[in-house]
Amino acid sequence: MTQFIEGFQNGATLSGAFGTPTRPENVEVPFVANRAPTPNDVVGYPTGKHWLQYGDSEWVLVNQTTFNGLLQSNWKRMGSGELVGFNVPLGVTPIIPNPLGIVNFTSTGGTIDITGLSASPNNNTINLDLTGGPIAPDLHVAKWIVNPAGSSAGANKTTITLAMAAASAGDTIFLMPAVYTENFVWKAGVNITAFDCDGYNPNVKSIGKITCTDDGSRSMSGICLQTNADNFLEITGTLATGVILNSCNLQCTNHTGMLLSSSGTGAGLSLVDCFGDIKTTGITYYAISSSFAVQFQNTFLSNTGLSSTPSTIAGTASLGIFGGYNTYPIVTSDTGQFAFVDSFFDTSATNTISIIHGGGSFGENGLINGCNIVSGSASCVSVSAGSLLFMSLNTLNTTNTNAIVGAGLLAYSGNTFNNGGHGNAVANRSPRFIEGGYYQGLTTGAVILAGGIGEEIRSVVPAAGNVPLVSNTGKTITSIVLTPGIWDISAIIQIAANGTTSTTTFAGGISLVDNSTAGLVLGDSGSSVDYTSGAAVGYGATLSVPSYRVTIAVNTTYYLVALAVFTVSTAVAYGRISANRCG
């Protein structure tokens, strides 16, 4: 049984229960027996005045301290000089080692954390009495925990840089609430995280540049990234560098946020459920170039700094925005491609064009579908020369006369124009799909692009440019070349005779042979007027060829040909041939 001696008094002598006096103070003390130890037996006693007896051994408390939540007590066994030291969690009662070197710990109702417990001399045994509670599991959220306060705050690294140096692929670095002002290189395979709520407040903030250049993916969640006179994220190089930002807060305070230019096959950035803000003018969120691919999902990117500086897509880079809110302008160049779907674009606060598509050749390199675009007094969208943009089922809000402008090619359907901006001033445009059983018509007088439904090809020779005729000989007035497709062709031929000319027959039509009426079908491709019952002096004729349909697979020339039978003097012809694409 463990026995406790307490309340030493100078001048007293030891006798009775403890036998031969061996204590340094050589005093008699009261003897307490037959009770279990309590926390008060080890906490708060003066050094050298706390005695214990276990069997034939007697112990004195040499010193006692607390560190990192642990009570550290060192005891000396009298007569042998043996020292036994151990750490025990605060609130846990130690039972002093017995002569066999066994160290006992008894829980008094809490948990016992055995991490770091030690006993000396060597080969002692540690016994745990768990009747008062279970052993506490390791509750660390990650292998590497970062806090500037270090171990006193429960962390094992004080900076992200140190944690990244120690981490290897497959590890996760957990950032405790703090501000981390540092630049660091982010290794592939190492994830960085905080609780998502800490990114929103933000309680966890990284101020500085994060650089990624190596091959492989990595992810970050719940962290605020803030510029510090440089990009807060740079992904460069020639390898397949992949980055995922989830529930992160992107703050562009004094510099453009992201430089994304890796040319590696498969290199890309994905933003999921992120949000951010541009705090001042002259900066923006990102510059994407080379062949880098970026995708935003459910992002909310505001612009309280009212910057009109656009984010850019250049080279062969691509950007997809799905379900996002964007309040900054976007510009493409070179062969940069994009797809914006079910998203909101609002640059009305800066009265700037929301989307300028200046990239690519006539390929499917721009798509805006199901979006709401608001641009104040500026046009909503611009399509530059050499660019192709598909727009469908969008709502465009602007006070500008023309919601869409530019010299490029616009293919569109089902768009709605609000707030006065109903115009579509793109030079080349074509409706793409049937809407409610009919094609959307043009209301601005613009010419439909070659190849579009409704395209017209025509040629006209006016009276002043008439073609002289030779009696009873077919003569081409003019011609047109039709490209492959389905066309409706029609024509008008005017034949005029001199006042003394005696005419008997007029004929003409649309021929596949130059200067020939051979093959004309009256009532279809040909028409005629016959005065054979009696010559008419000075008479002319107007011949009409109603519209008829042709389907061709190669470029084909159609000739407008006239013929007159006459005597005495002269006759001339002029007219028009035209075709409209219907398929």
C-alpha positions as CSV (number, residue, x, y, z in Angstrom):
1,M,0.0,0.0,0.0
2,T,1.2,3.5,-0.8
3,Q,1.5,5.6,2.3
4,F,1.7,9.4,2.4
5,I,3.7,11.5,4.8
6,E,2.8,15.2,4.8
7,G,3.2,18.3,6.8
8,F,6.9,18.3,7.7
9,Q,8.0,20.5,10.6
10,N,11.5,21.5,11.3
11,G,12.9,20.1,14.6
12,A,10.7,17.0,14.7
13,T,12.2,13.5,14.9
14,L,11.3,10.5,12.8
15,S,10.2,7.4,14.7
16,G,7.4,4.8,14.8
17,A,6.0,3.7,11.5
18,F,9.1,4.5,9.4
19,G,11.7,2.9,11.7
20,T,15.2,4.3,11.5
21,P,15.3,8.0,10.7
22,T,16.6,8.5,7.2
23,R,14.9,11.6,6.0
24,P,17.0,14.7,5.2
25,E,15.1,17.0,7.6
26,N,15.2,14.2,10.3
27,V,11.7,15.3,11.5
28,E,8.7,13.4,12.8
29,V,5.7,13.7,10.6
30,P,2.1,12.5,10.8
31,F,1.4,9.2,9.0
32,V,-1.6,9.0,6.7
33,A,-2.7,5.5,5.6
34,N,-5.5,3.6,4.0
35,R,-6.7,6.0,1.4
36,A,-6.4,6.3,-2.3
37,P,-4.2,9.0,-3.9
38,T,-5.9,12.1,-5.1
39,P,-4.7,14.9,-7.5
40,N,-4.1,17.1,-4.5
41,D,-1.5,14.6,-3.3
42,V,0.8,15.6,-6.2
43,V,-0.1,19.1,-7.0
44,G,1.1,22.1,-5.0
45,Y,3.3,20.4,-2.4
46,P,6.6,22.2,-1.7
47,T,9.7,20.4,-3.1
48,G,11.4,18.2,-0.4
49,K,8.3,18.1,1.8
50,H,6.3,15.5,0.1
51,W,7.1,11.9,1.2
52,L,5.8,8.6,0.1
53,Q,6.5,5.1,1.2
54,Y,5.9,2.1,-1.0
55,G,6.7,-1.2,0.7
56,D,10.2,-0.8,2.1
57,S,11.0,2.2,-0.2
58,E,10.7,5.8,0.8
59,W,10.5,8.6,-1.8
60,V,10.7,12.4,-1.7
61,L,9.4,14.8,-4.3
62,V,12.5,16.5,-5.8
63,N,10.7,18.8,-8.3
64,Q,7.4,19.3,-10.1
65,T,6.5,21.4,-13.1
66,T,3.9,21.6,-15.8
67,F,4.6,21.8,-19.6
68,N,2.3,21.6,-22.6
69,G,-0.6,20.4,-20.4
70,L,1.4,17.7,-18.6
71,L,2.4,17.5,-15.0
72,Q,6.1,16.5,-14.7
73,S,7.2,15.1,-11.3
74,N,10.6,13.7,-10.3
75,W,10.9,11.5,-7.2
76,K,14.0,10.3,-5.4
77,R,14.2,7.0,-3.6
78,M,16.0,7.5,-0.4
79,G,19.0,5.3,0.4
80,S,19.7,4.4,-3.2
81,G,20.0,7.8,-4.9
82,E,17.7,6.4,-7.7
83,L,15.8,9.0,-9.6
84,V,12.5,8.2,-11.3
85,G,11.0,10.8,-13.7
86,F,7.8,10.7,-15.6
87,N,5.2,13.0,-17.2
88,V,1.5,12.6,-16.5
89,P,-1.4,14.6,-17.9
90,L,-2.8,17.2,-15.5
91,G,-5.7,15.7,-13.5
92,V,-4.3,12.2,-13.6
93,T,-3.0,10.7,-10.4
94,P,0.4,8.9,-10.5
95,I,1.2,6.0,-8.2
96,I,4.9,6.1,-7.3
97,P,7.1,3.4,-8.9
98,N,7.5,0.3,-6.7
99,P,10.9,-1.3,-6.2
100,L,10.5,-3.5,-9.3
101,G,10.4,-0.4,-11.5
102,I,6.7,-0.5,-12.4
103,V,5.1,2.9,-13.0
104,N,1.4,3.1,-12.5
105,F,-1.0,5.7,-13.8
106,T,-4.6,5.9,-12.7
107,S,-7.3,8.0,-14.5
108,T,-9.4,10.0,-12.2
109,G,-12.3,10.4,-14.7
110,G,-10.6,12.1,-17.7
111,T,-8.6,10.6,-20.5
112,I,-5.0,9.5,-20.4
113,D,-2.9,10.6,-23.4
114,I,0.1,8.3,-23.5
115,T,1.9,10.4,-26.2
116,G,5.3,11.3,-24.9
117,L,5.0,9.5,-21.5
118,S,8.3,8.2,-20.3
119,A,9.7,6.5,-17.2
120,S,13.3,6.0,-15.9
121,P,15.4,4.1,-15.1
122,N,15.2,2.1,-18.3
123,N,13.0,-1.0,-18.7
124,N,10.3,0.3,-16.3
125,T,6.8,-0.9,-17.1
126,I,3.9,1.6,-17.6
127,N,0.6,0.3,-16.4
128,L,-2.7,2.1,-17.1
129,D,-5.8,1.9,-15.0
130,L,-8.6,2.8,-17.4
131,T,-11.5,2.5,-15.1
132,G,-11.8,6.2,-15.1
133,G,-11.9,6.7,-18.9
134,P,-10.4,5.5,-22.2
135,I,-7.1,6.3,-23.7
136,A,-7.4,9.4,-25.9
137,P,-7.0,8.7,-29.7
138,D,-4.7,10.7,-31.9
139,L,-7.0,13.5,-33.0
140,H,-4.6,15.3,-35.3
141,V,-6.4,16.4,-38.5
142,A,-3.3,16.0,-40.7
143,K,0.3,14.8,-40.5
144,W,1.6,18.4,-40.7
145,I,-0.1,21.1,-38.7
146,V,1.0,24.7,-39.1
147,N,0.6,27.6,-36.7
148,P,3.1,30.5,-36.2
149,A,2.9,29.8,-32.5
150,G,4.3,26.3,-33.0
151,S,4.0,23.5,-30.5
152,S,2.4,25.7,-27.8
153,A,-0.6,26.0,-30.1
154,G,-0.6,22.3,-31.0
155,A,1.3,22.6,-34.3
156,N,4.4,20.8,-35.5
157,K,5.4,23.5,-38.1
158,T,5.4,27.3,-37.8
159,T,5.3,28.1,-41.6
160,I,3.8,26.7,-44.7
161,T,7.3,26.7,-46.2
162,L,8.6,24.4,-43.4
163,A,5.7,22.1,-43.7
164,M,6.0,21.9,-47.5
165,A,9.7,21.0,-47.1
166,A,8.9,18.2,-44.7
167,A,5.9,16.9,-46.6
168,S,5.9,14.3,-49.4
169,A,3.3,13.2,-52.0
170,G,0.3,11.9,-50.2
171,D,0.6,14.2,-47.2
172,T,-1.9,16.9,-46.2
173,I,-0.9,20.1,-44.5
174,F,-3.4,21.6,-42.2
175,L,-3.3,25.4,-41.6
176,M,-4.6,26.6,-38.2
177,P,-6.2,30.1,-38.1
178,A,-3.5,32.7,-38.7
179,V,-2.0,35.0,-41.3
180,Y,0.9,33.4,-43.3
181,T,2.9,36.0,-45.1
182,E,5.3,34.0,-47.2
183,N,6.1,32.7,-50.7
184,F,6.5,29.0,-51.2
185,V,6.7,26.3,-53.9
186,W,3.8,23.9,-53.8
187,K,4.8,20.3,-54.4
188,A,2.7,17.9,-56.5
189,G,0.8,15.4,-54.4
190,V,0.7,17.5,-51.3
191,N,-2.7,18.9,-50.3
192,I,-3.2,22.1,-48.2
193,T,-6.4,22.6,-46.2
194,A,-8.2,24.4,-43.5
195,F,-11.8,24.2,-42.4
196,D,-13.9,25.7,-45.2
197,C,-15.5,28.2,-42.9
198,D,-12.0,29.7,-42.2
199,G,-11.7,30.6,-45.8
200,Y,-14.9,32.6,-45.8
201,N,-14.2,34.8,-42.7
202,P,-11.3,34.6,-43.5
203,N,-9.4,33.1,-40.5
204,V,-6.7,31.4,-42.5
205,K,-5.0,33.7,-45.0
206,S,-1.9,33.1,-47.2
207,I,-0.4,36.4,-48.4
208,G,2.3,35.9,-51.0
209,K,3.1,33.9,-54.1
210,I,2.5,30.2,-54.5
211,T,4.5,28.7,-57.4
212,C,3.7,25.4,-59.1
213,T,5.9,23.9,-61.9
214,D,6.2,20.2,-61.3
215,D,4.3,17.3,-62.8
216,G,1.2,16.1,-61.0
217,S,-1.9,17.3,-59.2
218,R,-2.5,19.0,-55.8
219,S,-5.5,20.6,-54.1
220,M,-6.3,23.3,-51.6
221,S,-9.4,24.1,-49.6
222,G,-10.7,26.6,-47.1
223,I,-7.9,29.1,-47.5
224,C,-7.8,32.8,-48.4
225,L,-5.2,33.6,-51.0
226,Q,-4.1,37.3,-51.2
227,T,-1.8,39.1,-53.5
228,N,1.3,40.8,-52.1
229,A,2.5,43.0,-55.0
230,D,2.7,39.8,-57.1
231,N,0.4,37.0,-58.2
232,F,-0.9,34.8,-55.4
233,L,-0.7,31.8,-57.8
234,E,1.7,31.1,-60.6
235,I,1.5,27.9,-62.6
236,T,4.3,27.9,-65.2
237,G,6.7,25.6,-67.0
238,T,6.3,22.7,-69.4
239,L,4.9,19.9,-67.3
240,A,1.4,18.6,-66.6
241,T,0.9,20.7,-63.5
242,G,-2.6,20.3,-62.0
243,V,-4.2,22.5,-59.3
244,I,-7.6,22.3,-57.7
245,L,-8.9,25.2,-55.4
246,N,-12.0,24.3,-53.5
247,S,-13.9,26.8,-51.3
248,C,-11.0,29.3,-51.4
249,N,-11.2,33.0,-51.1
250,L,-9.3,34.9,-53.9
251,Q,-8.3,38.4,-53.0
252,C,-6.7,40.6,-55.6
253,T,-5.7,43.6,-53.5
254,N,-2.7,45.1,-55.3
255,H,-1.9,42.8,-58.2
256,T,-3.5,40.5,-60.7
257,G,-4.2,37.2,-58.9
258,M,-3.2,34.4,-61.2
259,L,-0.6,33.8,-63.9
260,L,-1.5,30.5,-65.7
261,S,0.9,29.7,-68.5
262,S,2.1,26.1,-68.2
263,S,2.4,24.5,-71.7
264,G,2.4,20.9,-70.4
265,T,-0.1,18.5,-71.9
266,G,-2.9,18.2,-69.4
267,A,-1.8,21.2,-67.3
268,G,-4.8,23.0,-65.8
269,L,-6.6,24.7,-62.9
270,S,-10.0,24.0,-61.5
271,L,-11.9,26.4,-59.2
272,V,-14.8,24.8,-57.3
273,D,-17.1,26.8,-55.0
274,C,-14.6,29.6,-54.8
275,F,-15.2,33.3,-54.4
276,G,-13.1,36.5,-54.5
277,D,-12.8,40.2,-55.0
278,I,-10.8,42.7,-57.0
279,K,-10.0,45.6,-54.6
280,T,-8.6,48.3,-56.9
281,T,-8.3,49.4,-60.5
282,G,-5.7,48.3,-63.0
283,I,-5.7,44.6,-61.9
284,T,-7.8,41.5,-62.6
285,Y,-8.2,37.9,-61.7
286,Y,-6.1,36.0,-64.2
287,A,-4.0,35.9,-67.3
288,I,-4.2,32.5,-69.1
289,S,-1.9,31.6,-72.0
290,S,0.0,28.9,-73.8
291,S,-2.1,25.7,-73.9
292,F,-3.3,26.0,-70.2
293,A,-6.9,24.9,-69.4
294,V,-9.0,26.5,-66.7
295,Q,-12.4,25.5,-65.4
296,F,-14.6,27.4,-62.9
297,Q,-17.6,25.8,-61.2
298,N,-20.0,27.8,-59.1
299,T,-17.5,30.6,-58.6
300,F,-18.5,34.1,-57.3
301,L,-16.0,36.7,-58.3
302,S,-16.8,40.3,-57.4
303,N,-15.1,43.6,-58.3
304,T,-15.6,46.2,-55.5
305,G,-12.5,48.0,-56.8
306,L,-14.3,48.8,-60.1
307,S,-11.5,47.6,-62.2
308,S,-12.1,47.6,-66.0
309,T,-8.9,45.7,-66.7
310,P,-9.9,42.4,-68.4
311,S,-8.8,38.9,-67.5
312,T,-7.3,37.4,-70.7
313,I,-7.2,34.1,-72.6
314,A,-4.4,33.9,-75.1
315,G,-2.4,31.3,-77.1
316,T,-4.3,28.1,-77.4
317,A,-5.6,28.3,-73.8
318,S,-9.1,27.6,-72.8
319,L,-11.6,28.7,-70.1
320,G,-14.8,27.1,-69.1
321,I,-17.2,28.9,-66.7
322,F,-20.1,26.9,-65.4
323,G,-22.6,28.4,-63.0
324,G,-20.5,31.4,-62.0
325,Y,-21.0,35.1,-61.2
326,N,-18.4,37.4,-62.8
327,T,-18.2,41.2,-62.5
328,Y,-15.0,41.8,-64.5
329,P,-14.5,41.9,-68.3
330,I,-13.0,38.9,-70.2
331,V,-11.0,39.2,-73.5
332,T,-9.7,36.4,-75.8
333,S,-7.0,36.6,-78.4
334,D,-4.9,34.4,-80.7
335,T,-6.8,31.1,-80.7
336,G,-8.0,31.2,-77.2
337,Q,-11.2,29.3,-76.6
338,F,-14.0,29.5,-74.1
339,A,-17.4,28.1,-73.1
340,F,-19.6,30.0,-70.7
341,V,-22.7,28.1,-69.6
342,D,-25.5,29.1,-67.2
343,S,-23.5,31.9,-65.7
344,F,-23.9,35.6,-64.9
345,F,-21.7,38.4,-66.2
346,D,-22.2,41.9,-64.9
347,T,-19.9,44.8,-65.9
348,S,-22.5,47.5,-65.6
349,A,-20.6,49.2,-62.7
350,T,-17.7,49.9,-65.1
351,N,-19.8,50.2,-68.3
352,T,-17.5,48.0,-70.2
353,I,-18.1,45.2,-72.7
354,S,-18.4,42.0,-70.7
355,I,-17.0,39.6,-73.2
356,I,-14.7,40.4,-76.2
357,H,-14.0,37.4,-78.4
358,G,-10.9,38.2,-80.4
359,G,-9.4,34.7,-80.7
360,G,-9.2,32.0,-83.3
361,S,-10.1,31.4,-86.8
362,F,-13.6,30.3,-88.0
363,G,-13.7,27.3,-85.8
364,E,-16.0,26.6,-82.9
365,N,-13.9,28.5,-80.4
366,G,-16.4,30.5,-78.5
367,L,-19.7,29.5,-76.8
368,I,-22.1,31.5,-74.6
369,N,-25.2,29.5,-73.6
370,G,-27.9,30.2,-71.1
371,C,-26.1,33.2,-69.6
372,N,-27.3,36.6,-68.3
373,I,-25.0,39.4,-69.5
374,V,-25.4,43.0,-68.1
375,S,-23.0,45.8,-69.3
376,G,-24.5,49.1,-68.4
377,S,-24.1,51.6,-71.3
378,A,-21.6,49.4,-73.2
379,S,-22.4,46.6,-75.6
380,C,-22.6,43.2,-73.9
381,V,-20.5,41.2,-76.3
382,S,-18.0,41.9,-79.1
383,V,-17.0,39.4,-81.8
384,S,-13.7,40.5,-83.5
385,A,-12.9,39.8,-87.1
386,G,-11.7,36.3,-87.7
387,S,-13.6,34.9,-84.6
388,L,-16.6,32.6,-84.5
389,L,-19.0,32.9,-81.6
390,F,-22.0,30.7,-80.8
391,M,-24.7,32.4,-78.7
392,S,-28.0,30.7,-77.7
393,L,-30.7,31.2,-75.0
394,N,-28.9,34.2,-73.4
395,T,-30.4,37.3,-71.9
396,L,-28.6,40.5,-72.7
397,N,-29.2,43.7,-70.8
398,T,-27.7,47.0,-72.0
399,T,-28.8,50.6,-72.7
400,N,-26.5,50.6,-75.8
401,T,-28.4,50.4,-79.1
402,N,-26.4,47.3,-80.1
403,A,-26.1,44.5,-77.5
404,I,-23.7,42.6,-79.8
405,V,-21.1,44.2,-82.1
406,G,-18.0,43.3,-84.1
407,A,-16.7,42.2,-87.5
408,G,-16.5,38.4,-86.7
409,L,-19.0,35.7,-87.3
410,L,-22.0,35.2,-84.9
411,A,-24.1,32.1,-85.0
412,Y,-27.1,32.6,-82.7
413,S,-30.6,31.5,-81.6
414,G,-33.1,32.2,-78.9
415,N,-31.4,35.2,-77.3
416,T,-33.4,37.9,-75.4
417,F,-32.6,41.6,-75.5
418,N,-33.7,43.8,-72.6
419,N,-33.3,47.4,-71.3
420,G,-33.3,49.0,-74.8
421,G,-30.3,47.3,-76.4
422,H,-32.1,45.2,-79.1
423,G,-29.5,45.7,-81.8
424,N,-27.2,43.0,-83.3
425,A,-24.5,44.9,-85.2
426,V,-22.2,42.0,-85.9
427,A,-21.2,42.3,-89.6
428,N,-21.5,38.5,-90.3
429,R,-24.2,36.5,-88.6
430,S,-26.4,33.6,-89.2
431,P,-29.4,32.1,-87.3
432,R,-28.5,28.5,-86.5
433,F,-31.6,26.8,-85.2
434,I,-35.4,26.8,-85.8
435,E,-37.1,28.6,-83.0
436,G,-40.7,27.6,-82.3
437,G,-41.2,26.3,-85.9
438,Y,-39.7,29.3,-87.7
439,Y,-36.3,30.9,-88.3
440,Q,-35.4,34.1,-86.4
441,G,-35.4,36.8,-89.0
442,L,-33.0,39.7,-89.3
443,T,-34.3,43.2,-88.5
444,T,-31.2,45.4,-89.0
445,G,-30.7,45.0,-92.8
446,A,-27.4,43.1,-92.4
447,V,-26.3,40.7,-95.1
448,I,-26.4,37.1,-94.2
449,L,-23.0,35.4,-94.3
450,A,-22.2,33.1,-97.2
451,G,-23.5,29.6,-96.4
452,G,-26.3,30.8,-94.2
453,I,-29.9,30.1,-94.8
454,G,-31.4,33.0,-96.8
455,E,-28.1,33.9,-98.5
456,E,-28.7,35.6,-101.8
457,I,-26.5,35.6,-104.9
458,R,-27.6,37.9,-107.8
459,S,-26.4,39.8,-110.8
460,V,-28.2,42.7,-112.6
461,V,-27.6,44.4,-115.9
462,P,-29.5,47.7,-116.1
463,A,-30.9,49.2,-119.3
464,A,-28.0,51.4,-119.7
465,G,-25.7,48.4,-119.8
466,N,-27.8,46.4,-122.3
467,V,-26.4,43.6,-124.4
468,P,-27.0,43.8,-128.2
469,L,-28.8,40.8,-129.8
470,V,-28.3,39.0,-133.1
471,S,-31.5,37.8,-134.5
472,N,-32.5,34.2,-133.6
473,T,-29.3,33.7,-131.7
474,G,-29.0,33.2,-127.9
475,K,-27.0,35.8,-126.0
476,T,-25.9,35.7,-122.4
477,I,-26.9,38.9,-120.5
478,T,-25.1,38.0,-117.2
479,S,-24.4,35.0,-114.9
480,I,-24.0,33.8,-111.3
481,V,-22.0,31.0,-109.6
482,L,-23.8,29.0,-107.0
483,T,-22.0,27.1,-104.3
484,P,-23.1,23.6,-103.2
485,G,-26.6,23.5,-101.5
486,I,-30.2,24.0,-102.3
487,W,-31.2,27.1,-104.1
488,D,-34.3,28.8,-105.5
489,I,-33.5,30.7,-108.8
490,S,-35.5,33.3,-110.6
491,A,-34.9,35.9,-113.4
492,I,-36.4,38.8,-115.4
493,I,-35.4,39.5,-119.0
494,Q,-36.2,42.8,-120.8
495,I,-35.9,42.9,-124.6
496,A,-36.2,46.3,-126.3
497,A,-36.4,46.8,-130.1
498,N,-35.7,49.9,-132.2
499,G,-38.8,51.8,-133.3
500,T,-38.4,50.5,-136.9
501,T,-37.5,46.9,-135.9
502,S,-39.9,44.3,-136.9
503,T,-40.0,41.5,-134.3
504,T,-41.8,38.1,-134.3
505,T,-40.4,36.0,-131.4
506,F,-38.9,36.7,-127.9
507,A,-37.5,34.0,-125.7
508,G,-35.1,33.6,-122.8
509,G,-34.4,32.0,-119.5
510,I,-31.8,30.5,-117.1
511,S,-29.4,28.2,-118.9
512,L,-26.5,26.0,-117.9
513,V,-24.9,26.8,-121.3
514,D,-23.3,30.2,-122.2
515,N,-25.0,32.0,-125.1
516,S,-27.5,29.3,-125.6
517,T,-31.2,28.7,-125.0
518,A,-30.8,24.9,-125.5
519,G,-32.4,23.0,-122.7
520,L,-34.7,25.7,-121.5
521,V,-38.0,24.4,-120.2
522,L,-40.9,26.9,-120.9
523,G,-42.8,27.5,-117.7
524,D,-39.8,26.4,-115.6
525,S,-36.4,27.6,-116.5
526,G,-37.6,29.4,-119.7
527,S,-40.2,31.9,-121.0
528,S,-41.2,33.2,-124.4
529,V,-43.5,35.6,-126.3
530,D,-44.5,34.8,-129.9
531,Y,-45.8,37.3,-132.4
532,T,-45.7,34.9,-135.4
533,S,-49.3,35.7,-136.3
534,G,-48.0,39.0,-137.5
535,A,-44.8,40.9,-137.1
536,A,-44.9,43.8,-134.6
537,V,-42.9,46.9,-135.4
538,G,-41.0,48.4,-132.5
539,Y,-42.3,45.9,-130.0
540,G,-40.3,44.6,-127.1
541,A,-41.1,42.1,-124.3
542,T,-40.6,41.4,-120.6
543,L,-40.0,37.8,-119.8
544,S,-40.3,36.4,-116.3
545,V,-38.8,33.2,-115.0
546,P,-40.6,32.2,-111.7
547,S,-38.5,30.7,-108.9
548,Y,-37.6,27.1,-109.3
549,R,-35.4,24.9,-107.1
550,V,-32.0,23.3,-107.8
551,T,-29.8,21.1,-105.7
552,I,-26.1,21.1,-106.5
553,A,-23.0,19.4,-105.1
554,V,-20.3,21.5,-106.8
555,N,-19.9,25.2,-107.8
556,T,-22.2,25.7,-110.8
557,T,-22.6,28.6,-113.2
558,Y,-26.1,29.7,-114.3
559,Y,-26.5,32.0,-117.3
560,L,-29.3,34.5,-118.0
561,V,-29.8,34.2,-121.8
562,A,-32.1,36.1,-124.2
563,L,-33.2,35.5,-127.8
564,A,-35.1,37.6,-130.3
565,V,-36.2,37.1,-133.9
566,F,-36.4,40.4,-135.8
567,T,-35.6,42.2,-139.0
568,V,-34.9,45.7,-140.4
569,S,-33.1,47.3,-137.4
570,T,-31.8,46.3,-133.9
571,A,-32.7,44.8,-130.5
572,V,-31.1,44.7,-127.1
573,A,-31.5,42.8,-123.8
574,Y,-30.9,43.4,-120.1
575,G,-32.2,42.0,-116.8
576,R,-31.6,40.2,-113.5
577,I,-30.8,36.7,-112.3
578,S,-30.8,35.8,-108.6
579,A,-30.8,32.8,-106.3
580,N,-31.7,32.4,-102.6
581,R,-30.2,29.6,-100.5
582,C,-32.8,27.5,-98.7
583,G,-30.7,24.6,-97.7
